[in-house]
């Protein structure tokens, strides 16, 4: 019965797509605070790894540092906009 209601079906379909699109945009948009928090976490892990020489801490530092660099390089590119080719 509800499947035959075209207006309801259309509004539910567009609502689902717009919600999914908004969530994806929020995930893709890096924030400066996130980069700063990751940088501080990387620094703490670097100091802890240097002090303890524990392999797990060093690997955690490597992972967090890589994510920090990747997000940090995307942040300025997003602010400047698309390239003018």
C-alpha positions as CSV (number, residue, x, y, z in Angstrom):
1,X,0.0,0.0,0.0
2,X,2.7,2.5,0.9
3,X,4.8,1.4,-2.1
4,X,2.2,2.8,-4.4
5,X,2.4,6.2,-2.9
6,X,4.8,7.9,-5.3
7,X,5.2,11.1,-3.4
8,X,6.1,9.4,-0.2
9,X,8.5,7.0,-2.0
10,X,10.2,10.0,-3.7
11,X,10.6,12.0,-0.5
12,X,12.0,9.0,1.4
13,X,14.4,8.2,-1.4
14,X,15.7,11.8,-1.6
15,X,15.9,12.1,2.2
16,X,18.0,9.0,2.4
17,X,20.4,10.2,-0.3
18,X,20.8,13.7,1.2
19,X,21.4,12.3,4.7
20,X,24.1,9.9,3.3
21,X,25.6,12.8,1.3
22,X,25.8,15.1,4.4
23,X,27.4,12.4,6.5
24,X,30.0,11.6,3.8
25,X,30.8,15.3,3.5
26,X,31.3,15.6,7.3
27,X,33.6,12.7,7.3
28,X,35.6,14.0,4.3
29,X,35.9,17.5,5.7
30,X,39.0,17.7,7.9
31,X,39.1,20.1,10.8
32,X,42.0,22.0,12.2
33,X,41.2,20.9,15.7
34,X,41.4,17.3,14.7
35,X,44.8,17.8,13.1
36,X,46.0,19.6,16.2
37,X,44.7,16.8,18.5
38,X,46.4,14.2,16.4
39,X,49.6,16.1,16.4
40,X,49.6,16.4,20.2
41,X,48.8,12.7,20.4
42,X,51.7,11.9,18.0
43,X,54.1,14.0,20.1
44,X,53.0,12.2,23.3
45,X,53.5,8.8,21.6
46,X,56.9,9.9,20.3
47,X,58.0,10.8,23.7
48,X,56.6,7.6,25.2
49,X,58.2,5.5,22.5
50,X,61.5,7.2,23.0
51,X,61.4,6.7,26.8
52,X,60.2,3.1,26.9
53,X,61.4,1.7,23.5
54,X,58.2,-0.4,23.4
55,X,57.4,-1.7,19.9
56,X,53.6,-1.2,20.4
57,X,54.0,2.5,21.3
58,X,56.4,3.1,18.4
59,X,54.0,1.5,15.9
60,X,51.1,3.5,17.4
61,X,53.2,6.6,16.9
62,X,53.9,5.7,13.3
63,X,50.2,5.1,12.6
64,X,49.0,8.3,14.2
65,X,51.7,10.3,12.6
66,X,50.8,9.0,9.2
67,X,47.1,9.9,9.7
68,X,48.1,13.3,11.0
69,X,50.2,14.0,7.9
70,X,47.6,12.8,5.5
71,X,44.8,14.9,7.1
72,X,47.2,17.8,7.5
73,X,48.0,17.9,3.8
74,X,44.4,17.7,2.8
75,X,43.4,20.6,5.1
76,X,45.2,23.5,3.2
77,X,44.2,22.0,-0.1
78,X,40.5,22.1,0.9
79,X,40.7,25.7,2.1
80,X,42.3,27.0,-1.1
81,X,39.8,25.3,-3.3
82,X,40.3,23.4,-6.6
83,X,43.4,24.0,-8.6
84,X,43.1,26.3,-11.6
85,X,44.2,24.1,-14.5
